[in-house]
Amino acid sequence: MTYINEVDEVERLKAETKLITRKRRKTSKLDKYRSQLCKLYFLGASKAELQRWLIRRGVTVNWTTVKRWLDKNA
């Protein structure tokens, strides 16, 4: 194989990957509490405190889930 063919092959593989990958359709458990979580976080609540707040409301999540959700949504 020549260098040009290898580059073409990589481009073809990347285009194929884009077609194969799907977007996540499932909503997060935390989306239901979006406004409250954002308000509490901006008022100074830590991620662990938000996790405990969610547990009191019957939502069992790890603090890393709260962190990732806040990184995307807050």
VEXZATOR-302081 format. One record per residue: residue in one letter; x negated, y negated, z of N, C-alpha, C in turn; residue number from 0. Coordinates in pm, 1 decimal, decimal comma. Example, Ala and Ser with C-alpha at 12.3 -4.5 7.8 and 13.67 -1.06 7.14 Angstrom:
BEGIN
FIVO	a	-1319,0	569,0	780,0	-1230,0	450,0	780,0	-1320,0	330,0	780,0	0
FIVO	s	-1285,0	225,0	708,0	-1367,0	106,0	714,0	-1290,0	-3,0	787,0	1
***
This chain:
BEGIN
FIVO	m	-83,7	119,4	0,0	0,0	0,0	0,0	-87,4	-124,7	0,0	0
FIVO	t	-45,1	-221,5	-72,0	-118,0	-347,1	-70,8	-63,3	-436,8	38,4	1
FIVO	y	-135,9	-541,8	67,3	-96,3	-635,1	173,1	40,1	-696,9	144,4	2
FIVO	i	64,4	-733,1	18,9	191,4	-796,8	-18,4	307,3	-700,4	4,7	3
FIVO	n	290,3	-575,6	-30,9	396,0	-477,2	-9,2	424,2	-458,4	139,5	4
FIVO	e	321,5	-463,2	221,8	340,6	-448,5	366,2	418,7	-566,2	422,8	5
FIVO	v	388,0	-685,7	376,0	460,4	-804,9	420,7	606,9	-794,9	378,8	6
FIVO	d	630,6	-752,1	255,2	768,2	-734,3	207,7	841,8	-630,6	291,5	7
FIVO	e	772,2	-525,1	325,8	834,1	-418,8	406,1	872,6	-470,2	544,7	8
FIVO	v	785,2	-549,2	606,0	815,2	-606,5	737,6	935,7	-699,2	727,8	9
FIVO	e	940,9	-781,6	624,8	1055,4	-871,4	606,1	1184,1	-791,8	587,3	10
FIVO	r	1177,7	-684,8	512,5	1294,0	-598,9	490,0	1340,3	-535,7	621,4	11
FIVO	l	1245,4	-490,0	702,3	1279,6	-429,8	831,6	1343,1	-531,9	925,3	12
FIVO	k	1291,3	-653,5	927,6	1347,5	-758,5	1013,7	1489,6	-794,5	969,8	13
FIVO	a	1513,2	-802,7	839,7	1647,5	-832,0	789,1	1743,9	-719,3	826,1	14
FIVO	e	1696,0	-596,4	817,7	1777,8	-480,9	855,3	1811,6	-483,9	1004,1	15
FIVO	t	1715,7	-523,4	1086,9	1738,2	-532,4	1231,1	1846,6	-634,3	1262,3	16
FIVO	k	1846,0	-748,0	1191,4	1948,6	-850,0	1213,4	2087,6	-795,3	1182,7	17
FIVO	l	2098,5	-711,2	1082,1	2227,9	-653,0	1047,7	2273,1	-549,9	1150,9	18
FIVO	i	2177,5	-478,5	1207,6	2209,8	-371,4	1301,9	2250,0	-426,2	1438,0	19
FIVO	t	2178,8	-528,9	1484,5	2203,7	-580,4	1619,6	2340,2	-645,3	1627,2	20
FIVO	r	2406,2	-620,6	1737,8	2537,9	-678,5	1759,2	2532,7	-777,5	1873,7	21
FIVO	k	2621,8	-872,6	1868,0	2636,4	-966,2	1978,5	2713,2	-897,5	2090,3	22
FIVO	r	2686,8	-940,4	2211,8	2756,4	-886,6	2327,9	2898,2	-942,1	2328,8	23
FIVO	r	2996,5	-855,2	2336,8	3135,6	-898,5	2334,5	3198,1	-900,3	2472,9	24
FIVO	k	3143,2	-824,0	2563,4	3199,9	-813,9	2697,2	3167,4	-940,4	2777,2	25
FIVO	t	3267,6	-992,9	2846,7	3243,0	-1110,6	2929,2	3186,6	-1067,7	3064,1	26
FIVO	s	3119,1	-1158,1	3127,9	3058,8	-1130,9	3257,8	3164,1	-1139,0	3367,3	27
FIVO	k	3141,9	-1064,8	3474,9	3228,4	-1075,3	3592,9	3224,4	-1216,7	3649,0	28
FIVO	l	3111,8	-1282,7	3630,5	3092,0	-1414,2	3689,8	3161,5	-1525,6	3612,6	29
FIVO	d	3201,1	-1500,0	3488,6	3267,5	-1603,3	3408,9	3396,3	-1651,5	3475,1	30
FIVO	k	3462,2	-1564,0	3547,0	3586,2	-1598,7	3616,8	3561,9	-1707,7	3722,0	31
FIVO	y	3441,5	-1712,5	3777,6	3406,4	-1805,5	3885,0	3313,9	-1916,5	3836,0	32
FIVO	r	3313,4	-1941,7	3708,0	3218,7	-2034,5	3645,9	3215,7	-2171,5	3713,9	33
FIVO	s	3330,9	-2235,7	3728,3	3331,6	-2372,5	3782,2	3284,6	-2375,7	3927,2	34
FIVO	q	3329,7	-2278,7	4008,1	3288,5	-2276,9	4148,5	3138,8	-2249,0	4161,6	35
FIVO	l	3088,3	-2153,2	4083,6	2945,9	-2120,0	4091,1	2858,9	-2239,0	4051,2	36
FIVO	c	2896,1	-2307,1	3944,4	2817,5	-2422,7	3899,5	2819,9	-2533,9	4003,5	37
FIVO	k	2937,7	-2561,8	4060,7	2947,2	-2666,6	4162,8	2861,6	-2632,7	4283,9	38
FIVO	l	2875,5	-2509,7	4334,0	2799,1	-2469,1	4451,9	2648,7	-2473,5	4424,2	39
FIVO	y	2608,3	-2430,8	4305,4	2466,5	-2429,3	4270,4	2410,6	-2571,5	4263,4	40
FIVO	f	2485,1	-2662,1	4201,6	2437,8	-2800,5	4190,6	2442,0	-2873,4	4324,2	41
FIVO	l	2523,2	-2824,2	4418,1	2525,8	-2882,2	4552,5	2413,8	-2826,6	4640,3	42
FIVO	g	2336,1	-2731,2	4587,7	2218,4	-2684,3	4659,3	2222,9	-2541,6	4709,0	43
FIVO	a	2326,7	-2465,9	4676,0	2333,2	-2326,1	4719,6	2228,8	-2243,9	4643,8	44
FIVO	s	2163,0	-2153,1	4715,6	2063,5	-2067,4	4650,5	2134,8	-1953,1	4578,6	45
FIVO	k	2059,4	-1881,3	4498,5	2117,0	-1768,6	4424,9	2162,5	-1658,4	4519,7	46
FIVO	a	2087,1	-1635,6	4626,9	2125,7	-1534,6	4726,0	2253,2	-1577,1	4798,8	47
FIVO	e	2267,0	-1706,6	4825,6	2388,6	-1757,1	4890,4	2508,9	-1742,3	4797,5	48
FIVO	l	2487,4	-1765,8	4669,6	2595,6	-1746,8	4573,0	2633,8	-1599,9	4562,9	49
FIVO	q	2536,0	-1511,2	4573,7	2564,7	-1368,0	4572,6	2653,5	-1332,1	4691,1	50
FIVO	r	2621,0	-1383,2	4809,8	2702,9	-1355,9	4928,4	2842,9	-1414,1	4913,1	51
FIVO	w	2852,5	-1532,0	4852,7	2982,0	-1595,3	4827,9	3067,7	-1506,4	4737,6	52
FIVO	l	3004,9	-1449,7	4634,4	3076,8	-1360,4	4543,4	3119,0	-1231,4	4613,2	53
FIVO	i	3032,3	-1178,6	4699,2	3065,0	-1055,4	4771,8	3188,6	-1076,4	4858,1	54
FIVO	r	3200,5	-1194,2	4921,3	3319,3	-1225,1	5002,2	3446,5	-1225,6	4918,0	55
FIVO	r	3432,0	-1249,4	4789,1	3546,6	-1249,4	4698,9	3564,8	-1116,0	4627,9	56
FIVO	g	3488,9	-1015,9	4668,3	3504,5	-881,4	4613,4	3427,7	-854,3	4485,4	57
FIVO	v	3333,2	-940,9	4451,8	3252,6	-922,3	4330,7	3114,3	-875,2	4373,4	58
FIVO	t	3082,5	-750,7	4344,4	2953,5	-694,3	4383,3	2854,5	-710,5	4268,0	59
FIVO	v	2757,0	-797,5	4288,9	2650,9	-819,3	4189,9	2518,2	-835,1	4262,5	60
FIVO	n	2411,6	-809,1	4190,8	2277,7	-829,3	4243,5	2241,4	-976,6	4225,7	61
FIVO	w	2150,7	-1026,4	4309,8	2114,1	-1167,9	4298,9	2046,7	-1198,3	4165,9	62
FIVO	t	1981,2	-1097,4	4106,4	1918,3	-1120,6	3976,4	2023,5	-1141,8	3867,6	63
FIVO	t	2138,7	-1078,8	3882,7	2248,9	-1102,6	3789,3	2295,1	-1247,0	3800,0	64
FIVO	v	2306,0	-1296,0	3923,4	2344,4	-1435,6	3946,1	2239,9	-1527,5	3883,7	65
FIVO	k	2111,9	-1495,5	3902,5	2003,3	-1577,3	3847,1	2012,2	-1583,9	3694,9	66
FIVO	r	2027,4	-1467,6	3630,5	2034,1	-1464,2	3484,6	2157,3	-1538,3	3432,9	67
FIVO	w	2270,3	-1522,1	3504,1	2392,7	-1590,6	3463,7	2374,6	-1741,7	3474,9	68
FIVO	l	2314,4	-1787,2	3584,8	2292,1	-1930,8	3603,3	2194,9	-1986,1	3499,5	69
FIVO	d	2092,5	-1908,5	3465,7	1996,8	-1953,2	3364,0	2066,7	-1977,2	3229,8	70
FIVO	k	2166,5	-1895,4	3198,9	2237,8	-1909,5	3072,4	2348,8	-2013,6	3078,0	71
FIVO	n	2416,8	-2025,5	3192,1	2541,4	-2101,2	3197,3	2538,6	-2229,8	3277,7	72
FIVO	a	2442,9	-2248,0	3365,0	2445,0	-2367,3	3451,1	2344,1	-2470,6	3405,2	73
***
